[in-house]
Amino acid sequence: MKIAYNENLSLLHFGEDHPMRGDRYQRAIERFRELGLGFETVDFPPASEQDILLFHTKDYVEKVKEISRRGYPDISPDTPGFKGIWEAATWSVGATLMAVELALKEGIGVNLAGGWHHAFPETGRGFCVFSDTGIAIARLKKQGLKVMIVDYDAHHGDGIQRVYGKDPRVITVSFHQHPSTLYPYLTGFVEETTRDNINIPLPPLSGAKEFEFAFSQIVPPLVEREAPDILLVEMGVDGHCSCYVANLSISKGGYYRVGKVLAGLREKYSIPLVMVGGGGFVYPHYADAWAVQLAALSGQNLSLDLDDCSSPDRMEEVKNTVERAKKLAGLP
């Protein structure tokens, strides 16, 4: 297993008191080694301006460059600006583009510093400067590939849905905390589900069993029906019970077992997998929750407490949501 990583990823740093700290990825890599997770890091170049323009507008690109030179103002009310933010963000996108290359060549590629799914073409938002997955999807489409993106970050992937939710060459699937209770608040409702754009909003405090049930009911039959050429997975772990930016209670065991489902799909359909990190901000829990997913995908064993979150029973609510989504998406 190979992870696109170099020290430049630490440049994407919004401050010592901000969840998006530059040391998230270095600490995760170090934690993987402590746990005995076998992997190789692969260097990569930053994304070019031409890459960024595959998804973002020229006006927005120029705005980010100017903020990068001056150090102000902020990108958006919830996304800080700082000197060098252009360079920092292009390294993050470059890592996802390298993960895509690795997946197409070797079956799997990983970028922990990716998954910026809130960015719109004309603006950054929600801690996201540029949409690395949006850019990757645009590049893959140019290669004639059909893409499926599965996102289980705790927040709805609104930027991806906004651009690709009605694109027949892109299948978008998002599992997230119910948007009436969490950012971005305005999108991600089950009623937005169509054949090619599926939303599974989970009630607050939903745990591993609810998450695993919803995932197993939606993703395997959708992969079978749609036969995508590549699968992008936003393996966000801010749904873990330790994380203060959301209110889900998914255990490390839940993330591990979903990783096993993905491993089975990869083996059954010989489908390349791109794994991007998404959210998760409390160390060591975010690193451990990423590690168990990557261990599941690569057939490795880790000695960790997997049943580390407790949660109330939300299964009936989730079953009802899943049934509504399946009906809207035309799934059996």
C-alpha positions, 0 to 999 in steps of 0.5 A: 500500500502506498500513501502520497505524502511529503512534508509540504502537506504540513503547509495547509495549517490554519493555526494552532487553535484550529482543527485543521492543523498542519501536523495532522498528516505527519502525526498520522504517518508516525502513528501508522508506524507505531501500530506496525501498519505496513505502507510506503510513502510516495513523493509527488509534485504540487497540482498545477494551475491548469489542474485547479482550473479543471474544477475552479473558476479563473476568478477564484484562482486569482483571488486565492493567489492574491490572498496567498501573496498578501496574507489576507483576507480570509477565503471565506468566513469559515476558511482562513487565508494566510500567506502561502495558501496557494502553494499549501493547497496545491500540494494537497491537491497534488497528493490526491492526483498522485493517489489516483495515479497509484490506484490506476496503476496498482489498485489502491492509492491514498492521500490523507490530506485530501477530501475537501468536499465543501469547496465550490468552483467559485469559492472555498468554504468549510475549511476547504480551499480547493476541491481535490476530489472534484479536480480528480473527478474532472481529470478522470472524466477527461480520460473517459472513465466513469467515477463513483465517489463514496463519502462518509465524512460526518459532513455532507459533500455539498460541493461535489453534489453541486457540481456532479450530482446530475452528471450521469458519468459520476455517481455520488454517495454521501453518508453524513450526520443529518444536515438539519443538525450539522454543517452545511445545513442546506444540503444532504437530505434524503429527498435529494436522492436520485439514481446517481446521487444518493444521500444517507443522513444519519441521526445524531449519535448514530453508531457503528451498527447504523453506519455499517447497515446503511453502507452495506445496503447502498454501496455494494448494490450500487457498485454492481449496477453502475460498474464504475471504472474507479472508486473514490472514497472519502474515509473521513473519521470525524464521525468517531465519538471522540471528534468534537466537530460532529455528533456521531458515535462511530467506533473504530470497529465500524470503520474497520468493517466498512473497510472490509466491505470496500476490500471485498468490492475491490477484489470482486470487481477489480476496481481501483480505489482512491482513499482520501482522508477527510475530517477527523481532528482528535489525535490519536483517534483520527489516525487510528480510525484511518489506520484500521480502514487501510489495514482492512484494505491491505489485509493487515492486523492491528492491535487496537480497541475497535469497540471504543464508542457507545451509542443509543439505538437509531436503527429504525430511523436509519432503516427508514432513511435507507428504504426511502433512499433505495426507492428514490435511487431505484435500488433493490 
